[in-house]
Every structure is written in structure tokens, then in C-alpha cells.
Amino acid sequence: MLNLTSGQRRFLRAQAHSLSPVILIGDAGLTAGVMKEIEHSLNSHELLKIKVAGNDRGLRENMLTEICTVLETAPVQHIGKTLVIYKPAKKPRLILPKS
């Protein structure tokens, strides 16, 4: 799991504000196919919004932790049923602030 400073998270939240969710996680949960699609989307976008079905906040927190651990991404935000994650590309398009 990547670690971000609070300033970097703030910058990424602002960048993610105008994004639409790219991945939708349904009632089946975090399957291998969903993880593969998240990984594929990260290679294209760096910053992703993910929408999760269901009302269990703890389950969404566990999904965010699992995604970030397995795919080596950074959690940016979990608000409501929306998760935002970040993984820098080989040629980063988003330049994060130093602090």
C-alpha cells in the first residue's frame, strides 16, 4: 500500500472531484474479475473512482484495504459508497505536491 501525505491526498481529492466512477462493484463483491478490471483501469488512468453497492460501511472499508494492499495503490478517499484510489503510472500525468 502506498502512503500519501495529507497535502497529496487533498490534491488528489480535488482532481477526482470531476471524475465519474469507472468501476462498479456489485452484490458479488470484490471478485477476481473486478480486481483485474481495477488493475487494467489503473494502468490507463492513475486516479480511479469506484462505486460500491451495499450499505455496509465496514465491508467497503475492507474492500478499499484489500484493493490497496493487493494492487499496491494508495487510498485517497472513502466517502459514502465511493472509493478513490491512486497509483502512479510509469510516466506520471499527475504531479503530486512534495508535502
N, C-alpha and C positions, 0 to 999 in steps of 0.2 A: 504494500500500500504506500503510495506517495504521500508525503507530507507537504502541506502548503501553509504559508503564514496567513494571518488574518487579512492582511492587505492584499495578498494574492487571491484569496477566496472572495473578497469584496470585489476585486476587478473581474474575476470570472463570473460572479453572480450578475454583475452589470452586463457582461457580454451575453450571458444566457437568457437575459430577460426577454429578448425579442425572438428567441428560438421557439420552434414548435417541437413537441415530443417526437422523436424519431423512432423510438421503440415503445411498444405497448406490451406489458406483462399481464396476461390474463389470469383466469382462475387456476390454470395448471401450474402457475408459479414459475420459478426460475429453472427452466429445463435446459438441457444441453444445447438444444437448438436456439433458445433465446440467448444463451451465453455466447454462442458462435456469432449470432447476428449483432450483438453488442460489440464484440471484438472487431467484426468487419466494419461496423459503423465508426468505431473509434479510429480505425486506420484512415477513414475518409474525413472525419470531422474534428477530432481533438476534444471538442466540448459537446456533450450529449445531454439531452433532456429525455428522461424515461418516465412514462406514466405507468402506474401500478394499480390494478383493480383490487378491490377488497378494502375493508375498513380497519384491519388490524395493523396499528402503527408499529408494534413490535416486530411483526413479520416483515414490514417494509424496511425497518432498520437492519434486520438480519440480512435481507436481500442486498442492501447497499453495502454492508460489510463484506458479504461474500463476493459480490462483483468486484469491489476494490481490491480485495485480497488476491483473488484468482487472476484477474486481468492486470494487476499492478497499476491501478488508477488511483486518482485522488478524489475523495468525496468533496463536493463543493457545497451542495445544499440538499436538504430534505425538507420540503415544505408541502404539507398536505399529502397528496398522492403522487407528487412529482419528485423525482430524484435527478440531481445534476452531477455528472462525473466528468473528470478531465484526465486526459493522458496526452502528454506532448508528443507530437509527430517527430519523425526523423528530421524533417525540415519544418520546424515550428512556424505556424502562421500567427499565433498569439504570442506576443512578447510580454511575459509576466513582469510586474514590478519587482525590484530587488527585495523590498521589505514588506 
